[in-house]
Amino acid sequence: MGPAEARQYMDREPFQPFRVRLKDGRTFDIVHPNMGMVTEAVFTIGIPAPDDPNPIYADRSEWIRFSQIDALELLPSPSSTAS
């Protein structure tokens, strides 16, 4: 997995939330386009404040090397889970 694939997820119009699954088992959900930044070397993932019910800005961040990423997967959109 490299920066080109990560950019495809970040640049979707309209944005669709997705999960970053790491090889060590950790996961990070990118629920807003402000919560991720792709460079050639790392994927910077914004971590929201734990008490923020609708996060659009990061409280802190994690720098993840692309070699650490196992997969990216789309999350269900809110409209697809409603009955």
Rosetta constraint file for C-alpha pairs under 8 A:
AtomPair CA 1 CA 5 HARMONIC 6.63 0.50
AtomPair CA 1 CA 6 HARMONIC 7.83 0.50
AtomPair CA 1 CA 66 HARMONIC 6.13 0.50
AtomPair CA 1 CA 67 HARMONIC 7.04 0.50
AtomPair CA 1 CA 69 HARMONIC 6.69 0.50
AtomPair CA 1 CA 70 HARMONIC 7.34 0.50
AtomPair CA 1 CA 71 HARMONIC 7.35 0.50
AtomPair CA 2 CA 6 HARMONIC 6.62 0.50
AtomPair CA 2 CA 66 HARMONIC 5.60 0.50
AtomPair CA 2 CA 67 HARMONIC 7.83 0.50
AtomPair CA 3 CA 7 HARMONIC 6.02 0.50
AtomPair CA 3 CA 38 HARMONIC 6.33 0.50
AtomPair CA 3 CA 39 HARMONIC 6.66 0.50
AtomPair CA 3 CA 40 HARMONIC 5.85 0.50
AtomPair CA 3 CA 41 HARMONIC 7.60 0.50
AtomPair CA 3 CA 42 HARMONIC 7.75 0.50
AtomPair CA 3 CA 43 HARMONIC 7.61 0.50
AtomPair CA 3 CA 66 HARMONIC 7.24 0.50
AtomPair CA 4 CA 8 HARMONIC 6.41 0.50
AtomPair CA 5 CA 9 HARMONIC 6.72 0.50
AtomPair CA 6 CA 10 HARMONIC 6.30 0.50
AtomPair CA 6 CA 38 HARMONIC 6.78 0.50
AtomPair CA 6 CA 43 HARMONIC 7.81 0.50
AtomPair CA 6 CA 72 HARMONIC 7.79 0.50
AtomPair CA 7 CA 11 HARMONIC 5.81 0.50
AtomPair CA 7 CA 38 HARMONIC 6.40 0.50
AtomPair CA 8 CA 12 HARMONIC 6.31 0.50
AtomPair CA 9 CA 15 HARMONIC 7.96 0.50
AtomPair CA 9 CA 16 HARMONIC 7.71 0.50
AtomPair CA 9 CA 18 HARMONIC 7.50 0.50
AtomPair CA 10 CA 15 HARMONIC 7.08 0.50
AtomPair CA 10 CA 33 HARMONIC 6.32 0.50
AtomPair CA 10 CA 36 HARMONIC 7.28 0.50
AtomPair CA 10 CA 37 HARMONIC 7.94 0.50
AtomPair CA 11 CA 15 HARMONIC 6.88 0.50
AtomPair CA 12 CA 16 HARMONIC 6.67 0.50
AtomPair CA 15 CA 32 HARMONIC 7.38 0.50
AtomPair CA 15 CA 33 HARMONIC 6.80 0.50
AtomPair CA 16 CA 31 HARMONIC 7.49 0.50
AtomPair CA 16 CA 32 HARMONIC 7.98 0.50
AtomPair CA 16 CA 74 HARMONIC 7.01 0.50
AtomPair CA 16 CA 75 HARMONIC 7.40 0.50
AtomPair CA 16 CA 77 HARMONIC 7.01 0.50
AtomPair CA 17 CA 29 HARMONIC 7.20 0.50
AtomPair CA 17 CA 30 HARMONIC 5.53 0.50
AtomPair CA 17 CA 31 HARMONIC 4.46 0.50
AtomPair CA 17 CA 32 HARMONIC 6.53 0.50
AtomPair CA 17 CA 74 HARMONIC 6.17 0.50
AtomPair CA 17 CA 75 HARMONIC 5.48 0.50
AtomPair CA 17 CA 76 HARMONIC 7.65 0.50
AtomPair CA 17 CA 77 HARMONIC 7.23 0.50
AtomPair CA 18 CA 29 HARMONIC 5.83 0.50
AtomPair CA 18 CA 30 HARMONIC 5.37 0.50
AtomPair CA 18 CA 31 HARMONIC 6.66 0.50
AtomPair CA 18 CA 72 HARMONIC 6.80 0.50
AtomPair CA 18 CA 73 HARMONIC 5.46 0.50
AtomPair CA 18 CA 74 HARMONIC 4.13 0.50
AtomPair CA 18 CA 75 HARMONIC 4.80 0.50
AtomPair CA 19 CA 27 HARMONIC 6.60 0.50
AtomPair CA 19 CA 28 HARMONIC 5.62 0.50
AtomPair CA 19 CA 29 HARMONIC 4.35 0.50
AtomPair CA 19 CA 30 HARMONIC 6.04 0.50
AtomPair CA 19 CA 72 HARMONIC 5.64 0.50
AtomPair CA 19 CA 73 HARMONIC 5.24 0.50
AtomPair CA 19 CA 74 HARMONIC 6.23 0.50
AtomPair CA 19 CA 75 HARMONIC 6.48 0.50
AtomPair CA 20 CA 27 HARMONIC 5.50 0.50
AtomPair CA 20 CA 28 HARMONIC 5.13 0.50
AtomPair CA 20 CA 29 HARMONIC 6.25 0.50
AtomPair CA 20 CA 30 HARMONIC 7.54 0.50
AtomPair CA 20 CA 69 HARMONIC 7.02 0.50
AtomPair CA 20 CA 70 HARMONIC 7.86 0.50
AtomPair CA 20 CA 71 HARMONIC 6.20 0.50
AtomPair CA 20 CA 72 HARMONIC 4.79 0.50
AtomPair CA 20 CA 73 HARMONIC 6.80 0.50
AtomPair CA 21 CA 25 HARMONIC 6.78 0.50
AtomPair CA 21 CA 26 HARMONIC 6.19 0.50
AtomPair CA 21 CA 27 HARMONIC 4.58 0.50
AtomPair CA 21 CA 28 HARMONIC 6.74 0.50
AtomPair CA 21 CA 69 HARMONIC 6.08 0.50
AtomPair CA 21 CA 70 HARMONIC 5.58 0.50
AtomPair CA 21 CA 71 HARMONIC 5.17 0.50
AtomPair CA 21 CA 72 HARMONIC 6.09 0.50
AtomPair CA 21 CA 73 HARMONIC 7.87 0.50
AtomPair CA 22 CA 26 HARMONIC 5.35 0.50
AtomPair CA 22 CA 27 HARMONIC 6.04 0.50
AtomPair CA 22 CA 68 HARMONIC 5.69 0.50
AtomPair CA 22 CA 69 HARMONIC 4.38 0.50
AtomPair CA 22 CA 70 HARMONIC 4.93 0.50
AtomPair CA 22 CA 71 HARMONIC 6.91 0.50
AtomPair CA 23 CA 68 HARMONIC 5.73 0.50
AtomPair CA 23 CA 69 HARMONIC 5.83 0.50
AtomPair CA 23 CA 70 HARMONIC 4.97 0.50
AtomPair CA 24 CA 68 HARMONIC 7.72 0.50
AtomPair CA 28 CA 45 HARMONIC 7.65 0.50
AtomPair CA 30 CA 35 HARMONIC 5.91 0.50
AtomPair CA 30 CA 36 HARMONIC 6.69 0.50
AtomPair CA 30 CA 45 HARMONIC 7.51 0.50
AtomPair CA 30 CA 46 HARMONIC 7.82 0.50
AtomPair CA 31 CA 35 HARMONIC 7.05 0.50
AtomPair CA 31 CA 55 HARMONIC 7.85 0.50
AtomPair CA 31 CA 56 HARMONIC 7.79 0.50
AtomPair CA 32 CA 36 HARMONIC 7.88 0.50
AtomPair CA 32 CA 55 HARMONIC 7.63 0.50
AtomPair CA 32 CA 56 HARMONIC 5.74 0.50
AtomPair CA 33 CA 56 HARMONIC 7.88 0.50
AtomPair CA 34 CA 46 HARMONIC 7.69 0.50
AtomPair CA 34 CA 56 HARMONIC 6.10 0.50
AtomPair CA 34 CA 57 HARMONIC 6.14 0.50
AtomPair CA 34 CA 58 HARMONIC 7.76 0.50
AtomPair CA 35 CA 45 HARMONIC 5.89 0.50
AtomPair CA 35 CA 46 HARMONIC 4.41 0.50
AtomPair CA 35 CA 47 HARMONIC 7.19 0.50
AtomPair CA 35 CA 56 HARMONIC 6.78 0.50
AtomPair CA 35 CA 57 HARMONIC 6.34 0.50
AtomPair CA 35 CA 58 HARMONIC 6.16 0.50
AtomPair CA 36 CA 43 HARMONIC 7.05 0.50
AtomPair CA 36 CA 44 HARMONIC 5.64 0.50
AtomPair CA 36 CA 45 HARMONIC 4.65 0.50
AtomPair CA 36 CA 46 HARMONIC 5.76 0.50
AtomPair CA 37 CA 43 HARMONIC 5.88 0.50
AtomPair CA 37 CA 44 HARMONIC 5.06 0.50
AtomPair CA 37 CA 45 HARMONIC 6.62 0.50
AtomPair CA 38 CA 42 HARMONIC 6.42 0.50
AtomPair CA 38 CA 43 HARMONIC 4.72 0.50
AtomPair CA 38 CA 44 HARMONIC 6.35 0.50
AtomPair CA 39 CA 43 HARMONIC 6.24 0.50
AtomPair CA 39 CA 44 HARMONIC 7.93 0.50
AtomPair CA 41 CA 65 HARMONIC 6.36 0.50
AtomPair CA 41 CA 66 HARMONIC 7.04 0.50
AtomPair CA 42 CA 63 HARMONIC 6.11 0.50
AtomPair CA 42 CA 64 HARMONIC 5.35 0.50
AtomPair CA 42 CA 65 HARMONIC 4.56 0.50
AtomPair CA 42 CA 66 HARMONIC 5.97 0.50
AtomPair CA 43 CA 63 HARMONIC 5.91 0.50
AtomPair CA 43 CA 64 HARMONIC 5.15 0.50
AtomPair CA 43 CA 65 HARMONIC 6.37 0.50
AtomPair CA 43 CA 66 HARMONIC 6.82 0.50
AtomPair CA 44 CA 61 HARMONIC 6.52 0.50
AtomPair CA 44 CA 62 HARMONIC 5.71 0.50
AtomPair CA 44 CA 63 HARMONIC 4.54 0.50
AtomPair CA 44 CA 64 HARMONIC 6.18 0.50
AtomPair CA 45 CA 61 HARMONIC 5.42 0.50
AtomPair CA 45 CA 62 HARMONIC 5.21 0.50
AtomPair CA 45 CA 63 HARMONIC 6.41 0.50
AtomPair CA 45 CA 64 HARMONIC 7.47 0.50
AtomPair CA 46 CA 57 HARMONIC 7.32 0.50
AtomPair CA 46 CA 58 HARMONIC 4.64 0.50
AtomPair CA 46 CA 59 HARMONIC 7.10 0.50
AtomPair CA 46 CA 60 HARMONIC 5.98 0.50
AtomPair CA 46 CA 61 HARMONIC 4.40 0.50
AtomPair CA 46 CA 62 HARMONIC 6.59 0.50
AtomPair CA 47 CA 58 HARMONIC 5.06 0.50
AtomPair CA 47 CA 59 HARMONIC 5.80 0.50
AtomPair CA 47 CA 60 HARMONIC 5.25 0.50
AtomPair CA 47 CA 61 HARMONIC 5.30 0.50
AtomPair CA 47 CA 62 HARMONIC 7.30 0.50
AtomPair CA 48 CA 52 HARMONIC 6.79 0.50
AtomPair CA 48 CA 55 HARMONIC 5.87 0.50
AtomPair CA 48 CA 56 HARMONIC 7.71 0.50
AtomPair CA 48 CA 57 HARMONIC 6.43 0.50
AtomPair CA 48 CA 58 HARMONIC 4.50 0.50
AtomPair CA 48 CA 59 HARMONIC 4.90 0.50
AtomPair CA 48 CA 60 HARMONIC 6.83 0.50
AtomPair CA 49 CA 55 HARMONIC 7.61 0.50
AtomPair CA 49 CA 58 HARMONIC 6.92 0.50
AtomPair CA 49 CA 59 HARMONIC 5.08 0.50
AtomPair CA 49 CA 60 HARMONIC 7.80 0.50
AtomPair CA 64 CA 68 HARMONIC 6.68 0.50
AtomPair CA 64 CA 69 HARMONIC 7.62 0.50
AtomPair CA 65 CA 69 HARMONIC 7.24 0.50
AtomPair CA 76 CA 80 HARMONIC 6.45 0.50
AtomPair CA 76 CA 81 HARMONIC 6.92 0.50
AtomPair CA 77 CA 81 HARMONIC 6.83 0.50
AtomPair CA 78 CA 82 HARMONIC 6.61 0.50
